[in-house]
Amino acid sequence: ASEPGWIDVAGGKAPPIEALKAIIRREVEKKKPGEWIMLWGYDQNKLAEKRHPTRWDFDEAAPNNPAFCTRACGHMSVGNTAAFAAAGLTDPSAFQPGEVVVDERGEMTGLVKEAANGALGALAQYNDDDILQGLKLAGEQLSSLGLTSVHDMGHNGAQFMRLMQKAA
């Protein structure tokens, strides 16, 4: 099971980019225009095309919803045009060179790295119920593996910290 609000695409669950887009399309059906669609866990080396998805790929699947997918490493993501619009990210020069990847025409491809990745991901909104359900699912999975404690670096902000304390 994946965390509520996130769609886990790790472990070969979306071998071609078209399958990843199909996952996004299914989420669009459950959301209102403007609501975020968040995926996690792709690895371009494991996708059939052996490339990162692009904003244009995600635009086809979710033209009216901000959508982004974080790579398995957590250091980069791909967002669609609506995600960049929601973030106000239109100028790649606002970040260090290479953090907002552009094509040969100078257009943003949708791939963001490091600080730009963090800026895009920080806009995703979670409600308390989704976070608590995700913490419950994670606890159940960890317990089923015999793990009795975990450590969180605490980089998810005050809302997550408050809810982790509530869930304990």
C-alpha positions in Angstrom: 0.0 0.0 0.0 1.2 3.5 -0.7 0.8 6.6 1.5 -2.5 8.4 1.0 -2.0 11.3 -1.3 0.9 9.6 -3.0 1.0 7.0 -5.7 4.0 4.7 -5.4 5.4 3.9 -8.9 8.5 2.1 -7.6 9.4 -1.5 -8.2 8.4 -1.8 -11.8 4.8 -0.7 -11.3 5.1 1.7 -14.3 7.6 0.2 -16.7 6.7 2.4 -19.7 6.0 6.1 -19.3 2.5 5.5 -20.8 1.7 3.3 -17.8 2.8 6.1 -15.4 0.5 8.5 -17.3 -2.4 6.0 -17.0 -1.9 6.1 -13.2 -2.1 9.9 -13.3 -5.2 9.7 -15.4 -6.9 7.5 -12.9 -6.0 9.9 -10.1 -7.4 12.8 -12.2 -10.8 11.1 -12.2 -10.8 11.2 -8.3 -9.7 14.9 -8.1 -11.1 18.3 -8.7 -9.3 20.5 -11.2 -6.4 22.2 -9.4 -5.9 19.4 -6.8 -2.4 18.0 -6.7 -1.5 14.6 -7.9 1.7 13.3 -6.4 3.7 10.2 -7.4 6.9 8.8 -5.9 9.5 6.3 -6.8 10.2 6.3 -10.5 13.6 5.5 -11.8 14.3 6.5 -15.4 16.8 3.7 -15.8 13.9 1.2 -15.1 11.4 2.8 -17.4 11.1 1.2 -20.8 12.1 4.4 -22.5 15.2 4.8 -20.3 14.5 8.5 -19.9 12.8 10.9 -17.4 9.2 11.7 -18.1 8.6 15.2 -19.2 6.2 17.9 -18.3 4.6 17.3 -21.7 4.0 13.7 -20.8 2.3 14.7 -17.6 0.4 17.5 -19.3 -1.3 14.9 -21.5 -2.4 13.0 -18.5 -3.4 15.9 -16.2 -3.9 19.1 -18.0 -5.9 20.7 -15.2 -4.2 19.3 -12.2 -0.7 20.0 -10.9 1.1 16.7 -11.0 4.6 15.7 -10.1 6.5 12.5 -9.6 9.6 12.3 -7.3 12.4 10.0 -8.4 13.3 7.1 -6.1 16.3 9.0 -4.8 14.2 12.0 -3.7 16.7 14.5 -5.2 14.7 15.2 -8.4 11.1 15.3 -9.6 9.2 15.8 -12.8 6.3 18.3 -12.8 3.7 19.2 -15.4 2.9 22.7 -16.6 0.2 23.1 -14.0 2.6 22.3 -11.2 5.1 24.8 -12.4 2.3 27.4 -12.7 1.1 26.7 -9.2 4.7 27.0 -8.0 5.3 30.3 -9.9 8.3 28.6 -11.4 8.7 30.1 -14.9 12.3 31.2 -14.8 15.0 28.5 -14.6 17.6 31.1 -13.7 15.9 31.4 -10.3 17.9 28.3 -9.3 21.5 27.1 -9.7 22.4 26.1 -13.3 21.1 22.6 -14.1 18.6 22.4 -11.2 15.8 23.2 -13.6 16.5 21.2 -16.7 15.8 22.9 -20.1 15.8 21.5 -23.6 17.8 22.7 -26.6 15.3 25.5 -27.1 15.6 26.7 -23.5 12.2 25.4 -22.5 11.8 23.7 -19.1 11.4 19.9 -19.6 9.7 19.4 -16.2 12.8 17.8 -14.5 13.9 19.7 -11.4 16.8 18.8 -9.1 17.8 19.6 -5.6 16.6 23.1 -4.4 14.2 23.4 -7.4 12.9 20.0 -6.5 12.3 21.0 -2.9 10.5 24.2 -4.0 8.1 22.3 -6.2 7.5 19.5 -3.7 6.9 22.0 -0.8 3.7 23.2 -2.5 2.0 19.8 -2.2 -0.8 20.1 0.4 -1.7 17.2 2.6 -4.6 17.1 5.0 -4.2 15.8 8.5 -6.4 12.7 7.9 -4.3 11.6 4.9 -1.1 12.0 6.9 -2.5 10.1 9.9 -3.7 7.3 7.6 -0.2 7.2 6.0 1.5 7.0 9.3 -0.9 4.2 10.4 -0.2 2.2 7.2 3.6 2.7 7.6 3.4 1.6 11.2 1.5 -1.6 10.2 4.0 -2.4 7.5 7.0 -1.9 9.7 5.4 -4.0 12.5 4.7 -6.8 10.1 8.4 -6.8 9.3 9.3 -6.9 13.0 10.5 -3.3 13.2 9.6 -1.7 16.4 11.1 1.8 16.0 12.0 4.2 13.3 13.8 7.6 13.0 12.6 10.5 11.0 15.0 13.4 10.1 12.1 15.8 10.8 12.5 17.7 7.5 8.8 17.4 6.8 7.7 20.4 8.8 5.6 21.2 11.8 2.4 19.6 10.5 4.1 16.2 10.1 5.9 16.5 13.5 2.6 17.3 15.2 0.8 14.4 13.6 3.6 11.9 14.2 3.3 12.8 17.9 -0.4 12.4 17.7 -0.1 9.0 16.0 2.4 7.7 18.6 
